[in-house]
Amino acid sequence: MKKIICFITLLLLSNICLAAGTTSDGDSKDSLYKGAKKLILKAKKLEKKDKIDRALKLYSKAYDKLVKAYEKDKKNADILNYLAFSLRKSGNFEEAEKFYLIGLEIKPNHEGINEYLGELYVI
């Protein structure tokens, strides 16, 4: 009987822990952000190899993940930086600028946002 009670307790505790760290689709804010960041880094490498179409697909996938992450954490300047970056790389400059500026309101000295916003303005 003790083994059954322990098993049920462990099962209940593991379900509570899983529910606290994930969304209904199984992605936490952190995993969405990290996955998007990996996609962006791959896309940047593809751009350097002049594989623009493949890079754009990765930027689009990253954007989808970052939108979900942003819905969960509206005060994360890093999410906003990469969200704007993926938009800028896809040619959506007005939306990119909007998210860069929101990110700067949260963290005015964010190096990535300041650098990439400058690149956007040069374009």
SULTACOR-V953815 format. One record per helix or strand. SS is the DSSP state (~ for helix, > for strand). FROM is the first residue (numbers start at 1). TO is the last residue. Records with the same first field share a line. If there is no record, write none. Layout:
BEGIN
SS = FROM-TO, FROM-TO
END
This chain:
BEGIN
~ = 2-21, 29-48, 52-72, 77-89, 93-106, 111-122
END
